[in-house]
Amino acid sequence: MIKVIAGLGNPGIQYRETRHNIGFMLIDSFKNSLKTGEIFRECNARVFSANLCRKKIRFIKPMTFMNLSGKAVACFVNKYNLLSEEVLVVFDDVALPFGEIRIREKGSAGGHNGLESIIESLGTDNFPRLRVGIFNGERPDLVSHVLSPFSEKERTYLDKVVALTGDAVRAIVCKGIDFAQKNFNKRNFIAEIQQNQEVKD
């Protein structure tokens, strides 16, 4: 059962709108849509609690900077005696197109420094993760790409992509990983948004 949802990103206003911070954006969207407690600091993270499907969930944004995310996540695991499987990690993936996500029960870091930090700090890769695509079809320098803002065109879809990603998170918490994988891993959110817009027009 999921007890902590960790959205990864970098603190600081200069990083707020960057691709690398889409995990933070997801946590912020839950803060805006759920009846929650106050945000507080714990384990070097910004935290709030809320109920999803009658389950108390801690939503966290590590303030360690991306490459040290594992320190904050491990602190929660140790402090509350959690299993690694009870932590869901949401983060950006430059290998996936913008508008697609992938849900996995466990696995390697795949070159993502934040995820690598969590695996190292927990001593295991046995925790669920949700990868959010940020690839825009070009092949620029990796660091420049992940730290760049979304394009004007992408921003027209961004809120809805984050909302649909939130639906996937709810599915994981409420109905389990298998259900969420079957219902979200093969979807193209951009195509769905465009199709829905055409129907409305």
BAVO-53668 format. One record per residue (C-alpha): x, y, z; residue in three letters; chain. Coordinates in pm, whole numbers, plus 50000, padded with zeros to 5 digits. Layout:
! residues N
{{X Y Z} ALA A}
...
! end
This chain:
! residues 201
{{50000 50000 50000} MET A}
{{50139 50339 49901} ILE A}
{{50204 50569 50199} LYS A}
{{50443 50827 50052} VAL A}
{{50438 50992 49709} ILE A}
{{50766 51165 49626} ALA A}
{{50771 51405 49333} GLY A}
{{51127 51488 49230} LEU A}
{{51264 51825 49124} GLY A}
{{51495 52109 49219} ASN A}
{{51412 52384 49471} PRO A}
{{51439 52748 49369} GLY A}
{{51238 52981 49150} ILE A}
{{51487 52944 48864} GLN A}
{{51393 52576 48830} TYR A}
{{51019 52603 48891} ARG A}
{{50902 52578 48529} GLU A}
{{51171 52343 48399} THR A}
{{51113 51994 48259} ARG A}
{{51316 51841 48542} HIS A}
{{51056 51968 48790} ASN A}
{{50750 51792 48655} ILE A}
{{50752 51572 48967} GLY A}
{{50716 51887 49179} PHE A}
{{50435 52005 48948} MET A}
{{50247 51681 49013} LEU A}
{{50273 51724 49391} ILE A}
{{50160 52087 49360} ASP A}
{{49857 51981 49158} SER A}
{{49749 51746 49437} PHE A}
{{49797 52026 49691} LYS A}
{{49561 52242 49486} ASN A}
{{49298 51974 49428} SER A}
{{49280 51792 49762} LEU A}
{{49169 51892 50107} LYS A}
{{49508 51889 50276} THR A}
{{49688 51992 50588} GLY A}
{{49943 52269 50598} GLU A}
{{50273 52231 50417} ILE A}
{{50558 52173 50660} PHE A}
{{50927 52081 50652} ARG A}
{{51038 51733 50745} GLU A}
{{51337 51523 50641} CYS A}
{{51462 51812 50427} ASN A}
{{51144 51803 50221} ALA A}
{{50827 52006 50185} ARG A}
{{50542 51783 50298} VAL A}
{{50166 51774 50327} PHE A}
{{49925 51494 50410} SER A}
{{49595 51411 50243} ALA A}
{{49360 51118 50197} ASN A}
{{49333 50925 49872} LEU A}
{{49081 50641 49871} CYS A}
{{49056 50667 50249} ARG A}
{{49431 50618 50281} LYS A}
{{49654 50876 50445} LYS A}
{{49928 50973 50204} ILE A}
{{50231 51193 50264} ARG A}
{{50313 51398 49955} PHE A}
{{50675 51512 49956} ILE A}
{{50900 51739 49752} LYS A}
{{51265 51679 49849} PRO A}
{{51452 52009 49892} MET A}
{{51790 51841 49855} THR A}
{{51823 51915 49483} PHE A}
{{51757 51635 49239} MET A}
{{52085 51447 49269} ASN A}
{{52045 51398 49647} LEU A}
{{51675 51308 49648} SER A}
{{51751 50977 49815} GLY A}
{{51848 51144 50141} LYS A}
{{51499 51285 50192} ALA A}
{{51319 50970 50075} VAL A}
{{51532 50742 50294} ALA A}
{{51468 50969 50593} CYS A}
{{51092 50910 50560} PHE A}
{{51137 50537 50511} VAL A}
{{51353 50509 50823} ASN A}
{{51153 50752 51038} LYS A}
{{50818 50584 50974} TYR A}
{{50949 50228 50936} ASN A}
{{50817 50201 50581} LEU A}
{{50879 49933 50324} LEU A}
{{51041 50056 50004} SER A}
{{50732 49930 49817} GLU A}
{{50521 50183 50009} GLU A}
{{50694 50477 49839} VAL A}
{{50587 50591 49491} LEU A}
{{50841 50809 49311} VAL A}
{{50733 51043 49029} VAL A}
{{51002 51193 48806} PHE A}
{{51083 51318 48458} ASP A}
{{51213 51091 48182} ASP A}
{{51393 51233 47882} VAL A}
{{51361 50900 47699} ALA A}
{{50980 50928 47688} LEU A}
{{50791 51172 47466} PRO A}
{{50606 51453 47639} PHE A}
{{50252 51331 47702} GLY A}
{{50341 50971 47782} GLU A}
{{50408 50803 48116} ILE A}
{{50538 50466 48228} ARG A}
{{50454 50292 48555} ILE A}
{{50687 50023 48690} ARG A}
{{50701 49823 49013} GLU A}
{{51081 49837 49032} LYS A}
{{51388 49864 48813} GLY A}
{{51714 50043 48745} SER A}
{{51771 50418 48750} ALA A}
{{51797 50435 48372} GLY A}
{{52048 50718 48394} GLY A}
{{51828 50941 48611} HIS A}
{{52040 51090 48891} ASN A}
{{51750 51149 49129} GLY A}
{{51634 50790 49098} LEU A}
{{51993 50666 49132} GLU A}
{{52022 50859 49458} SER A}
{{51705 50696 49593} ILE A}
{{51820 50346 49495} ILE A}
{{52157 50408 49661} GLU A}
{{52005 50554 49978} SER A}
{{51742 50281 50017} LEU A}
{{51980 50003 49916} GLY A}
{{51719 49863 49677} THR A}
{{51543 49937 49349} ASP A}
{{51229 49761 49473} ASN A}
{{50991 50056 49483} PHE A}
{{50722 50170 49237} PRO A}
{{50791 50461 49008} ARG A}
{{50604 50671 48755} LEU A}
{{50813 50820 48476} ARG A}
{{50673 51130 48307} VAL A}
{{50790 51197 47952} GLY A}
{{50961 51530 47881} ILE A}
{{51125 51457 47542} PHE A}
{{51029 51712 47278} ASN A}
{{51156 51533 46967} GLY A}
{{51495 51703 46953} GLU A}
{{51833 51576 47071} ARG A}
{{52002 51870 47244} PRO A}
{{52250 51854 47530} ASP A}
{{52084 51646 47803} LEU A}
{{52150 51884 48093} VAL A}
{{52032 52185 47894} SER A}
{{51719 51998 47790} HIS A}
{{51604 51884 48134} VAL A}
{{51673 52227 48284} LEU A}
{{51492 52412 48006} SER A}
{{51130 52528 48033} PRO A}
{{50855 52364 47834} PHE A}
{{50792 52525 47496} SER A}
{{50497 52755 47440} GLU A}
{{50314 52477 47253} LYS A}
{{50388 52222 47527} GLU A}
{{50260 52461 47793} ARG A}
{{49917 52457 47627} THR A}
{{49899 52087 47721} TYR A}
{{50102 52087 48042} LEU A}
{{49824 52135 48299} ASP A}
{{49615 51858 48143} LYS A}
{{49914 51625 48116} VAL A}
{{49986 51681 48486} VAL A}
{{49618 51622 48569} ALA A}
{{49611 51295 48373} LEU A}
{{49933 51191 48544} THR A}
{{49753 51261 48871} GLY A}
{{49479 51023 48757} ASP A}
{{49745 50757 48711} ALA A}
{{49876 50819 49062} VAL A}
{{49524 50783 49201} ARG A}
{{49487 50457 49011} ALA A}
{{49808 50323 49166} ILE A}
{{49698 50418 49518} VAL A}
{{49335 50312 49484} CYS A}
{{49344 50012 49250} LYS A}
{{49704 49895 49241} GLY A}
{{50003 49892 49010} ILE A}
{{49869 49627 48771} ASP A}
{{49548 49819 48705} PHE A}
{{49737 50145 48656} ALA A}
{{49986 49989 48416} GLN A}
{{49712 49839 48201} LYS A}
{{49517 50164 48186} ASN A}
{{49792 50426 48152} PHE A}
{{50118 50283 48013} ASN A}
{{50010 50274 47648} LYS A}
{{49828 50605 47636} ARG A}
{{49928 50923 47452} ASN A}
{{49786 51209 47655} PHE A}
{{49853 51470 47385} ILE A}
{{49651 51278 47126} ALA A}
{{49368 51235 47379} GLU A}
{{49366 51605 47465} ILE A}
{{49362 51701 47097} GLN A}
{{49081 51455 47023} GLN A}
{{48873 51585 47312} ASN A}
{{48927 51941 47194} GLN A}
{{48813 51850 46842} GLU A}
{{48495 51696 46983} VAL A}
{{48423 52013 47181} LYS A}
{{48486 52231 46874} ASP A}
! end
